[in-house]
Amino acid sequence: MKAVLAKSLTGPNDLVYEEHAIEKPGYGRVLIQAKYAGVNFPDILITQGKYQFQPDLPFSPGGEVAGIIKEVGEGVTQFKPGDRVVSGTTWGGFAEEVLGYEFNTHRLPEEVKLKDAASILMTHGTVIHALIDRAKLQKRETFFVLGASGGVGTAAIQIGKILGANVVALTSTEDKAKYCMKIGADEAHTYQLEDLKEKIKSITKGHGADVIFDPIGGDFAEQAFRGIAPKGRYLVIGFASGKVSAIPSNLPLLKSAAIVGVFWGSFFRNFPQQNKDNVIQLMKWIKNGKLVPIVDKIFPLEETSTALRKLQNRKVKGKVLIKI
């Protein structure tokens, strides 16, 4: 089969597209004939050796795929060859055939397209876990989304609105702010590091943000947290800035606010049934039209490096997919 492989931990530019053998599915595993793969920020990190999980070289990046079950391993009871599925794979997804785990593979309703399924598992799976399980976001709460025009930011706007929050999108350019308004944000503003705290305070008329969703991290984290409301929840999603946050520990005390970690990769491994319930809910929202996946561009498998660079350079609005 053809696959995109990392043979060194030197980033997306050095990926190669070539023939690659794949093993038979072992216990609890399924072999998927991939049709679409989602492109996500962790796919960049894993090619640089910076992700929380790191496979041995060589490996194919790609953490989510949608396709058709080709073969099942021993012990698999939920799937059979021919089933349409979406699967969270952590890596291995940028290939014609992909091994998935039964516990994070999900059968698709007939009404859900493979393309749409590949657009939502990691981004929207992270967000529904963040907002419902971790933040317990309530109707009419003020919900701020940093880096709001990217894949996970787009998902945060969409699910925040479904849950009835007042969604404020924060992004780097006016063009991206217009995009955020188009997909449902109640407000959208540009921001810089220097004015982030005051921007949040001004928008909320001094009250502060009830919930802040931060996939950026770095120096933006402290300034955003300084704009949080009493009893607010600050969601640590990731570090797209390339720098881990360093929020002084006296701030949660003074603010009576919580810093809440959100790691979907750990969640689906430790709480597979709760994760499956979340995915079922996402599929229901797609079926009834409440959730419409937004795809920026679809690349062929051999152009995976280009797709990853587009994401790395923050040129994406919504989701980028690989068509296999």
Backbone hydrogen bonds, N-H to C=O, Kabsch-Sander energy under -0.5 kcal/mol:
donor,donor_aa,acceptor,acceptor_aa,energy
3,A,18,E,-2.3
4,V,94,F,-2.8
5,L,3,A,-0.6
5,L,16,V,-3.3
6,A,59,F,-3.7
7,K,5,L,-0.6
10,T,8,S,-1.0
11,G,47,T,-2.3
14,D,11,G,-1.3
15,L,12,P,-1.5
16,V,5,L,-2.4
18,E,3,A,-2.4
18,E,16,V,-0.6
20,H,1,M,-2.7
28,G,74,E,-2.5
29,R,26,G,-2.1
30,V,100,G,-2.6
31,L,71,E,-3.3
32,I,30,V,-0.5
32,I,98,V,-3.3
33,Q,68,I,-3.3
34,A,32,I,-1.1
34,A,96,E,-1.5
35,K,66,A,-2.8
36,Y,66,A,-2.0
37,A,322,I,-2.3
38,G,64,E,-1.8
39,V,320,V,-2.1
40,N,38,G,-0.5
43,D,40,N,-1.6
44,I,40,N,-0.7
44,I,41,F,-1.3
45,L,41,F,-1.8
46,I,42,P,-2.6
47,T,43,D,-0.8
47,T,44,I,-0.5
48,Q,44,I,-0.6
48,Q,45,L,-1.2
49,G,46,I,-0.6
50,K,45,L,-2.7
51,Y,45,L,-0.5
59,F,6,A,-1.6
65,V,87,S,-2.1
66,A,36,Y,-2.7
67,G,85,V,-2.3
68,I,33,Q,-2.1
69,I,83,D,-2.7
70,K,31,L,-3.4
71,E,31,L,-1.5
73,G,29,R,-2.7
76,V,73,G,-1.6
82,G,69,I,-2.9
83,D,80,K,-1.9
85,V,67,G,-2.6
86,V,106,H,-2.0
87,S,65,V,-2.9
88,G,104,N,-2.5
89,T,63,G,-1.9
89,T,87,S,-0.7
90,T,63,G,-1.1
91,W,89,T,-2.4
92,G,60,S,-3.4
93,G,62,G,-2.0
94,F,61,P,-2.5
95,A,93,G,-1.7
96,E,2,K,-2.3
98,V,32,I,-2.4
100,G,30,V,-2.9
102,E,28,G,-2.8
104,N,101,Y,-1.1
105,T,102,E,-1.5
106,H,86,V,-2.9
108,L,84,R,-2.5
112,V,109,P,-1.6
113,K,111,E,-0.6
117,A,113,K,-2.3
118,A,114,L,-2.2
119,S,115,K,-0.6
119,S,116,D,-0.7
120,I,116,D,-0.5
120,I,117,A,-1.1
121,L,117,A,-1.2
124,H,120,I,-1.2
125,G,120,I,-1.3
125,G,121,L,-0.7
126,T,122,M,-1.9
127,V,123,T,-2.2
128,I,124,H,-2.8
129,H,125,G,-1.5
130,A,126,T,-2.4
131,L,127,V,-3.1
132,I,128,I,-2.1
133,D,128,I,-0.8
133,D,129,H,-0.6
134,R,129,H,-1.7
135,A,130,A,-2.7
137,L,131,L,-2.9
140,R,164,G,-3.1
141,E,138,Q,-1.7
143,F,141,E,-0.6
143,F,166,N,-2.9
144,F,142,T,-0.5
144,F,211,V,-2.8
145,V,168,V,-2.5
146,L,144,F,-0.5
146,L,213,F,-2.6
147,G,170,L,-0.5
148,A,170,L,-1.9
150,G,147,G,-1.1
154,T,150,G,-3.0
155,A,151,G,-1.9
156,A,152,V,-1.9
157,I,153,G,-2.3
158,Q,154,T,-2.4
159,I,155,A,-2.7
160,G,156,A,-2.4
161,K,157,I,-2.0
162,I,158,Q,-2.0
163,L,159,I,-2.2
164,G,161,K,-1.4
165,A,160,G,-2.4
166,N,141,E,-3.0
167,V,165,A,-0.8
168,V,143,F,-3.1
168,V,166,N,-0.5
169,A,167,V,-0.6
169,A,187,E,-2.9
170,L,145,V,-2.9
171,T,189,H,-2.3
177,A,173,T,-2.0
178,K,174,E,-2.3
179,Y,175,D,-1.7
180,C,176,K,-2.2
181,M,177,A,-2.0
182,K,178,K,-2.1
183,I,179,Y,-1.7
184,G,181,M,-1.2
185,A,180,C,-2.4
186,D,167,V,-1.6
187,E,167,V,-1.7
189,H,169,A,-2.7
191,Y,171,T,-1.2
195,D,192,Q,-0.7
196,L,192,Q,-0.6
196,L,193,L,-0.9
199,K,195,D,-2.5
200,I,196,L,-2.2
201,K,197,K,-2.4
202,S,198,E,-2.7
203,I,199,K,-2.4
204,T,200,I,-1.9
205,K,202,S,-1.3
206,G,201,K,-3.5
207,H,204,T,-1.6
209,A,227,G,-1.8
210,D,142,T,-1.1
211,V,142,T,-1.9
212,I,233,R,-2.2
213,F,144,F,-2.7
214,D,212,I,-0.6
214,D,235,L,-2.2
218,G,243,K,-1.3
220,F,217,G,-1.1
221,A,218,G,-1.1
222,E,218,G,-0.5
223,Q,219,D,-1.1
224,A,220,F,-2.5
225,F,221,A,-2.8
226,R,222,E,-2.0
227,G,224,A,-1.7
228,I,225,F,-1.9
229,A,209,A,-2.7
231,K,255,K,-0.7
231,K,256,S,-1.8
232,G,229,A,-2.2
233,R,210,D,-2.3
234,Y,258,A,-3.2
235,L,212,I,-3.3
235,L,233,R,-0.7
236,V,234,Y,-0.6
236,V,260,V,-2.8
237,I,214,D,-2.4
237,I,235,L,-0.9
238,G,214,D,-1.3
240,A,215,P,-2.4
241,S,216,I,-2.4
242,G,239,F,-2.2
251,L,248,P,-1.7
253,L,249,S,-0.8
254,L,250,N,-2.7
255,K,251,L,-2.7
256,S,252,P,-1.0
256,S,253,L,-0.6
257,A,252,P,-1.6
258,A,232,G,-2.7
260,V,234,Y,-3.3
260,V,258,A,-0.6
261,G,259,I,-0.5
262,V,236,V,-2.0
266,S,263,F,-0.7
267,F,263,F,-2.1
268,F,264,W,-2.8
269,R,265,G,-0.7
270,N,266,S,-2.4
271,F,267,F,-2.9
275,N,271,F,-2.4
276,K,272,P,-2.5
277,D,273,Q,-2.4
278,N,274,Q,-1.8
279,V,275,N,-2.3
280,I,276,K,-2.4
281,Q,277,D,-2.0
282,L,278,N,-2.2
283,M,279,V,-2.4
284,K,280,I,-2.0
285,W,281,Q,-2.2
286,I,282,L,-2.0
287,K,283,M,-2.5
288,N,284,K,-2.3
289,G,286,I,-1.1
290,K,285,W,-1.4
291,L,285,W,-1.8
295,V,293,P,-0.6
296,D,294,I,-0.5
296,D,319,K,-3.5
297,K,319,K,-0.9
299,F,321,L,-2.8
301,L,323,K,-1.0
303,E,300,P,-1.9
304,T,301,L,-1.6
307,A,303,E,-1.9
308,L,304,T,-2.5
309,R,305,S,-2.1
310,K,306,T,-2.1
311,L,307,A,-1.7
312,Q,308,L,-2.8
313,N,309,R,-2.3
314,R,311,L,-1.7
315,K,310,K,-2.4
318,G,149,S,-1.9
318,G,316,V,-0.5
319,K,294,I,-2.1
320,V,39,V,-0.6
321,L,297,K,-2.2
322,I,37,A,-2.8
323,K,299,F,-3.0
324,I,35,K,-2.9
324,I,322,I,-0.5
